[in-house]
Amino acid sequence: MSALLGEFDSADACAAAITTLRERGHAPLDAYMPFPAKNVEDALELPPSPLPRFVFVAGIVGALTGYLVLWWTQSIDYPLNVGGRPTHAAPAFIGITFETMVLFACFTAFLGMLWLCGLPRLWHPTFEVDGFDRASVDRFFVVVLDQDGSRDELTRAGALRVVAVDLEGGTT
């Protein structure tokens, strides 16, 4: 599969190119930026992340797990009669329940972010493009699948240069 990598010198030019390509039916699109640019993110029309739902569910599972472990160990498995107090004292379980909820949610947030971002990615074909290291300094790059006319669209949109990238192997 082949893609085109267009280089731009500003966030505004990059956002305008993405908007133009999207209007002409080119998809999927991706961008590499040296810093977050709201107008580029808006032009990409990215769907909302599912990560908050994953973290919420993991927090609920963590709270239930913590509470059930405490309930089982204190009431069923090894009940202790200390001063005539009940073995199932819910207020005493609040601290551990909260901590297991936070633990499960944090691990899910960390691992989910890595998974959704495709990390760790030690190599990608775009890394082989000469000058792509400037994506972390001062250049903006737009990636579009190589279709009929996409090279011309990138050039008309103001790309400083357009490079073909073989997504399976490197630059062509």
N, C-alpha and C positions, 0 to 999 in steps of 0.2 A: 504494500500500500504506500502510495506516495503522497506527500503533503508539501505545501509551500509555506515558507517562513518569510514574512515581510517585516522589515526593520523600520521603525519610526523614531523620530527624535523627540516627540512630545506625547503627553497623555492625550491631549486634544486631537492630534492627528491620528493616534491609534484608535480612539473612540469613534472618530468620524469614519475611519476605514471599516471598523467592525459594523457600524450601522449600515454603511453602504453595502457591504458584503451580505449582511443579513437581509436587507431589502431585496437583493438580487437572488436570494434563495440559496446562498452558500451556507452549509452547515455540516458538521459541527465546527465551531470556532473555539479557539483558546488563545490566551494572552499570557505573556511573560513580562513582568514589570519590575523595576528596581524598588518601587514603593507602592503602597496601595493608592489607587486612583479611582475615586468614586464614579467618575464618568465612564471609565473603561468597564468597571464592574456592572454598571447599569446597562451599558451597550451590549454586554455579553448575555444579559437576561438569564443569569444563573438561577436554577431552582433553589428553593430553601434547603438547607442542610437537614438531614434526618437525625443528626447527632443529638439535639435536645431531647427528642423522643426516646432515643436509646438510653441516654443518661437518666431520664425520668423513670423509665421502666427498671433500670438497674438499681436506682435508689429505692424504689418500692420493694424490689426483690431482696435487696440488702437489709432493709428494715424488717421485713417479714422473717428473713433468715435469722437475723440477730435475736428477734423476739422469740421465735420458735425454739431456738437453741437454748435460750435462757429458761423458757417455760418448761421444756423437756427436762433439762438437767436439774432444775430446782423443784419441779412439781412431780415428775414421773420417775426419773432415773435415780435420783439421790436426794429425796426430800429430807430437810433438816428441820426439826422442831426447836427453834431458838426462842425461848421466852414466850411461847404460845403464839407467835406470829404466824400468819398464813404463809404457806409455801409459795403461793402465787401472788406476789406483791407487785402489781404492775408499775407503781411509781419507781420502784427500785430498778426496773428494767429500762427506763427511759434513756439513760446515758449510753449503755452499750448498744441499744437499738439505733440511736442517732449515729453513733460512731460507725457501725456496720453499714448504715445507709450511705454515709459519706464515703466510706472506703469503696463500696461497690460502684458508686456514681463516679468517683475520681478515676478508678481503674478503667471504667467504661469510656469516660471522656478521653483519657489519654490513648488507649488502644484504638478506640473508634476514630479519633482524629488521624492517627497513623494509617489506619486502614482506608479511610475515605480519601486521604491525600495520596495514597499509593506509596507510602514510605515504608521502609527506607529504599529509595531508588538510587542505586550507586551509579547507574549509567542509563542514558536515554539518547536516542539518535540525534536529537537537537543539540546535545552537548558537543558534537563533532563539528558544528558549523563555526567557521572562523568568525570571530567577533561576537559570538553568542555570550561570552563571559561579560559583555557590557550590559546584559540584561539585569545584572545586579549592581550596576553603576549608574548608567544614564540613558539607556536605550529601552524602547518598548518593542516587543515582537508579537506578531499575530500569526497564528497557525491556522491554515485552512486546508481542507483536502483538495488535492490537485484535480480540478474538474475543468471542463472547457471554459476558458475565459477567466479563470480565477487569477492567473498571473497578470493579465491585463487590468483586471479590477484592482488588484493591489497596487500596481504601478500608477493607475489613474488616481487612486486614493492618496497618493503621496508617499509611497514607500521609498526609502532611500535605496534599498536593494531588495531583491526577492531571490531566495535560495530554495532549490528543491531538496527535500529531505526524504530519504527512503526510511519509513517508520520501522522497517525490520532490520535495517543494516547501517544507516548513516547517510552522509551527504552523497548526492549524485552529481 
